[in-house]
Structures are given as C-alpha cells and as structure tokens.
Amino acid sequence: MDLLQIVFLALIQGITEFLPISSSGHLLLPSELLGWPDQGLAFDVAVHVGTLSAVVLYFRHSLGAMARDWLGQVFARRDSTEDSQLAWYLILATVPAALAGLVFDGAIETHLRSVWVVAITTIVFGLALGWADWHGGRAKTVLDITWRTALIIGLAQALALIPGTSRSGITITAALFLGLTRTDAARFSFLLSVPVIALSGGYKALQLWLQSEPAPWGELLAGAAIAGVSAFVCIHYFMHYIRQIGMMPFVVYRLLLGAALIWVAL
C-alpha cells in the first residue's frame, strides 16, 4: 500500500472502531469507489493493535482496578468488589460474540460481506440506535448492571459480526434500551471492546503467523500508530460530549452512509 492508503485506512479504522457508525461500512467505500485492494491480514492485525492500545490506555485506571480486584477474588479469595463484579460482567458479555465468531465467521465472510448487506444493516441498526436513545430510561449507571443486563448486551454484541452493524453501535443501543445513561452505555461498550478486540486481533495474528508471509513492518507500524492515536482522540471526545449531543448525529450519519452505499451498489 502507498502512504495515502495507509493513512486513510488507519484513520477510518481508528475513528470508526468506537463511534457507532460501522467501520465495515466505511472500509467498503475506498474499495468500491477507488478500486483499492483489500488491506490485507497483516495490516488488519496492526490497526487492531493500535485501537486496542488506545482503549486500554484511555481506561487504564478502570481496567487496572478491575484486573486487580478480579485476580484478588479468584486467586486470593478476597471479597467481591464493584470492580471485580464489573470484570465478571465483561467476561460474561464477551462469551456470546466469541462463540458466534467461532461458529459463524466463515459463513458470514462468504455470504454476508456485500455492499447491500452493509447498507441495510447500517440503516436498520442506525434507526434502532435512534429509537433507543429517544426512549431509553437513561437513569442507570454501570454500577446498576446485572448478570441479565450484561448477557443481553453480550448477545447484542454477537450481532456485530454481521457487517454494517457496528459493535459499539449495537452494544450502546442495547445498553440504552436497558436504561443506562448515554455516558455509562458508552463506557461499558468501550470496556467491552477490550476483550473482543484482543480476541479478534489474536485470532487474526494466529492466521498471519500460520501463513508465514513476510511483513512490511514500516507500513504496519505506521498503521498501528495512526489507528491508535485517532482512536484515543475519538474515545476522548466521544466520552466528553456524548451526554450533550446524544446519538442523533450518528443516526443521521448512518442513514446518509447507508443511502450512499445503496447508490454505490446500484
């Protein structure tokens, strides 16, 4: 890939990974409109490393507290805390997507990765996000999350395997439907991205290792850095402003993106 492709694709991945606007929908446009080839498995791994680093760095204090208290409860038989409980909820919410990925990944890659599918899911789940933001109770925090809440959000996250759904979009939608505030819905969604991105990136890294192909390290480092920095900035401003702006700007954007994809597909 040339420098323009590296910068453009890494920025798309970094920004859209955490905004509720579908990264797969955006990554389809360069290939459809500009004829760019697939970014390749190695670059995919690199930008996953970048986005994972960004969310871990941003939530480092929360993740550190959860890891400390969870390990203390499991191995040192300490009492449960709010942080260890939240860690258990994140683990539970990760299971549906992990299982669905193992079972359906091949079928999804073969049958659902098309412009029409991405266009329809971008629009449908965008409308669902708007409905949840409009009608959600917006009174609960992450401290009010229960096993049932975590499992429902985890089941919703499994739907993100369908291209165009948006992992952050569908988990925020489910959390809003269940009564969480906008800020806490986004917070739980972003924390939940850590194990999911780690599992997805690890699986792709294993595939890459088994292929034993030479890696263009300069391109990969540049892609990881650009994706990481853009993702960190995106998370920061999203968390800072989401309470005021709500989800409607993203709903409108998804509808426009879906319409653009339909136009491309015609």
Phi, psi and omega in degrees: 000147176275175186298320180299316179296317180300310183295313185295312182291323178293321177294318178301313181296315183295320183281315187277348178299325186247340173283147183279055187231008174077103177291324182295324177297320180286325181286342175286327186298314179301320180290323182283319185271325185252352180072022179290143178287166176304142186292343176091155186294319182297317179292324177300317177297317183298314181289332173295319177299319179297312182291324177296317179299322182295311184290325177294318180295318183293319183256028187301322182291315179295315181295322178296317179294319179295316180297317181298311184287326179293315178296322178296322179289319184285315189257335182250005177058034177281165180292153177293143177235173177299323181288319179293325178294318178296323177298318177298320180295322178295321178297313180299316183290341179278332187302312182302316181292321179296315179293316180297323178296318179294322186277318192250358186303315182296316180295321180294316179300324184281319192249338189247353182273078179223162181296320181297316180298314181297319180298314182293314181292326176300317181287310185298311182284340171293317176296322178297320177298317179296319179297316180295321180292325183284321188253354181294152182292326179051046180235341185267157176244180178297338178288343179268358180293138178242178175301319181296315179300312181298320181293319179296317178296322178295320177295321176297320180299327179300331178294340181292350173295335176286121183304138179095348183289316185082115181297311180293323181298314184287326179287323175293320178302311180298318180295321178294318177302326182275003171100004179287153175292164179301315182296316183285329174297316179293320181298313180294322178299315182290320176297322180293337179291337185298303179294327182292312179295322179297317179293315180296313179295322178295321179294317178293324178295322177296316177301317180296318180295321180291332179285335177055040178267148177295142184253132175281087192298327179297314178297319184292317179295319178296315179298317179297317181294314181295316179296320181294312182295314181295323179293318180298314179298319180298313179300315183301310184286327177297312180294330183284324189250351189296329180297324182277315189273337181070194184262350187300322176301324180285327176296311179299317180298318179297320179296319178293320178296316179299318178296321178296321179293322176297319178299319178295322185285337182289000000 
